[in-house]
């Protein structure tokens, strides 16, 4: 026996993404981890403009709100608790002591999301959990409880049919909003241990069934096996972080490379290699910046950066240029 693990090869996409593709990442912290990599490698990538979202209903609400022409939030949409203004639709990263500052941050990010979604080539959605929190008073599903007392919420396990019905409507609306958009569904491999081992498995099973149903209903939706890559392919605690729940950096790197291989064209892969090499050069911190060797190193890096920008003119490398010394 030559192979001692069940290696998974994701199905290659029929329409590979180029280096200048617009990639929109929505959902759990796993989506943030993958999306952040493409931002670092200078792709046109937007990650979670509402902050990290875990359940399918909150993700759908955010996408619906971004498609609304009049989706701006108002002060009446905010809540105040523990000295902070916050939105139940958003992650705590938007919380502010001043209501106007909170609203400005939320609405600026909303506008960015609206514009980006309209031109996105791909929407990468990661479902984290099927467990949902709902305001007891209004039955509004929340994205974050923001440390309000537990008595404010009802908690329930969503149903497959409810998720599928919601996303059938959402996908049709997305097709009208951006006819060329393709959607990749994936299930976060992060285990939600506060639900218990059985509760976590129930939740993930519901998400798998819902995702599979949607893939079978729509020709612009595919499934990427991030969950399976960690639990069935790598399948070892050495590929987990110290909490034994989240994937390690090595595991994220492995899963990310599988995504690149399945979805990016050869030119985009070559672009990543060259950008990664330049990122490493720009991160170099010498002991003595006044040496002739370091001066030559900076000139060489600047020349390579300018050459790359000229060759790949459809994207901006200005952020990388900012790291070069004057």
N, C-alpha and C positions, 0 to 999 in steps of 0.2 A: 504493500500500500504506500503510494508516494505522497498522497495528500492527506493531511491530518486536520483539516478544517473545512467547513462548508463555505467556501468563498462565493460571494454574491457579485454578479456583474449586472448593474442596472441596464435596462434596455436603452440603447442609444437613441437619441432624438432624431426624427426625420428632418427636422429643421434646426440645424445647429446655429448657435448664437455667435455673432461676430464680436470683435473687440469693442465696437462702439454701441453694442446693444444696451438698452435700458432695462435694468433688472430691479424689480420691486420685491422686497422681502417683508413679509408680514407674519406675526404670530409670536410664538414662544421665544425664550432666550436662545434656543437652538437656531432659530432663524436669524437672530441678532448675530450670533457667532459666525455663521456662514456669510451673511451679508456684509459684516464688517471686513472680512477678508477681501471681498471684491472692491470695497471702498478703498482699502489700503493699496490695492493694486491698480487704482486709478480708473476702474470701470465706472460707467454711469449707473450707480447703485444707490437706491434709497432704502433705508431700513426703519421699519416701525415708527412712522410719524406720530402715532398715538402712544408710543412706548411699548414695552413688552405686553402682549395679550395672550392669554392662555386658552380660553374656550372658544369654540367656533362661532358662538353668537356674538361675542364682543368683537371678534375679527370682522364678521359680516357687518355689524353696526358701523365700525370704523370705515369700511370700504363704501358702504351706502352713504355715509356722511360726506366722504370725500368726493363722491359723484354728484352730490347736491350742489346746485349753483348758489343756493342761499343757506349753506350749511354752517355758517359762522355761529360760534357759541356766544351766549350772553351771560351776564352775571347771574341770572336766574337759573342757569344750568349748573352753577357751581355750588359746592357745599363748604361749610367752615367747621373745622374740627382741630383741636389741639394747636390752635394758633396759626393754622394754615388753610388757605383756600385750595380747593381741589375739585376735580371732575371725576365722577364715577365711571366715565368712559375712558379715562386715561390712567397711565402709570404714574407713580408718585414723583417721577422726574419733573413733572410740570407743576408740582405744588409750590406755592409762594405765600409769603406773609401778606402780600398786597394783591387784592382781587384783580386789578387792572394788569399787573405783571403776569398773573396766572393766565388771564384771558389772552393777552398778547402772545404769549408763548404757544398756547394751544392753537390760536387762529393762524399764526404765522406758519406753524407746522402743518396745519390743515390745508392751507393754500399751496404749500410746496407739494404736499401729497396729491392734491387735486391736479395740479399741472403735470406732475410726473406720471400719475396713473393714466392720463390721457395719451401719453406717448410710450408707455412701457411695452416692451416686447414680451416680457415674461413676468408673471406674478407668482412668486414662490410663497405658498402658505403652509405654515407648520402648526397643526393642531397639537395643543399640549395636554388638555384634559377635557373630559366630557362632564365633569362636575361643575356646577354653575351656582353662583351666589346671586340672589335676587332680593331687592329691597322689599321688606315685608309690607311697607305701607303702599307702595305704588306698583309692585311686581316688576319693576324695571331690573333687567339683568345688568350687573355691574362687572366692570373689568378689574376693579381693585377695591378692596374694602376700606383702605386708608385708615386702618386701626379704629374704625368705629366699633362700638360694642356689638357683640355677636347677636344680641337681641334685635338689631336693626335688619337682619337678613334671614331669608330662608335659603336652604341649601338642598339641591336635588341633582340627581343624575339624569342628564338629558337622554332623549330617545333617538334612535337612528333615523326614524322617519321625520322627526322634527328638524334634524340637521339637514337631511337631504332636501326636504321641502323648502327650507330657507335658502339653501345654496342653489337650488334650481332657479329660483327667482333672481338671486343675486348674479348668477352667471349670465343669464339672459340680459340683465341690465348692463353688466360689464361688456358684453358683446356689442351693445348699442353705443356705449360710452367710448369703447376702444375696440373696433372690429377686428383688429389684428392681434389682440392680446392672447397669449397662451398661459395656461395655469398649471403649475406643478403643485400637487398636494403631497404632503408628507406628514408623518406622525413623529412627534418629538420622542427621541429615545430616553429622555430624562424621566426617571421614575418619580411619581408623586407619592412619597412614602407616608405622608400624613393621612392618606386615604387607606393605608394598610396594603399589604401585598395583594389581597383579593380585590379590594376596591380599586387599586391601580390597574389591575388586569381587566376588570370590568370596564373601566373608563377607556383604556386603550383599545379594547375589543370593539366598543361602540364607535370609536373614531375610525378604526380600520374598516368596519362594515359601511359606514357612511362614505368614506373616501372611495371605496371600491364601487359603490353604487353610483357615485357621481362620475367616476372615470368611465363607467359603462354607458352613461347617459349622454356624455358630451364629447365631441371629437377634439375639442381644444383643451381638454384636461388630461394630464398624465399623472402617474404616481411615481414618486422617488422613494426608494426603500431605506431611508435613514434609520428608522427603528430596527429594521432587520439587519442592517450592516453592523450595528453595535451589538445587538442581542444574539444574532445567529452567526454572523461572520466572525467578528472579533471575539465575542463571547468569553471574556476573561476579565476579572477584576483589575488587572493591571492596566486596562484601558478605561478605567474610571478615575475620576478625581478623588480627593481624599474623603469626600462625604459618601463615596460609593454609590452615588445616585446620578451625578452628572458625568458626561463623557470627559475624558482627559483631553489635553491639548493634542496629544498624538492621535486619539480617536477622531477628534474633530478634523484634523488634518487628513486623515485617511478617508473619511466620509466626504469631505470637501473635494478631494482629488477624484473620487468616484463621480461626483456631480460634474466636475470639469470635463472628465473623459466622456461622459454621456451627452453633455449639452453644448460644449463649446467647439467651434471649428478650429482647424489647425493654426490659422493665423492668430486667433485669440489666445491659444495655448502658448504660442511663441511670444506673444506680447507679454503674457504673465511672466514667463521666464526672464525676459529682459527687464521688466519693471521690478521684479523681485531682486534682481542683481543690483539695480540702481538704488533700491530702497536700502539694501544692506550697505552700500557704499555711503549713502547719505547719513546712515545711523552711526558711521564710524566716528569715534571721538579720540583724537590724537592726544598724546601727552604734551606735545609742544606744537602749537599752531603756526609758529613763526618759521618753521623749517622750510627749505626749498622743496623737499620731497612732498610735504603736505600741500604746498602751493600748486605743485604740478598735479597732484592727485585731484584737487578741486577743479583745476582747469580741464582735466581729462573727463571728470564726471559731468561737468557742465556741457562739454562738447557732446558727450553721449546722450545727455538729456535733450539737447537741442535737436540732435539728429533723430532721436526717437519721436519728438514732437512733430517734426517735419514729415516723418514717415507715416505717423498715425495722427493725421490732422483733424480727425472728426471728434477728438476728445481733448480736453484741456489738462495739461500737466503743470499748471501754474502753482498748485499746492506743493508740488515737489520742488519747483524752482525756488520757492520761498525758504527752503531749508539750506540753500547754498549761501555761504558767507558772502558779504558784500565785497 
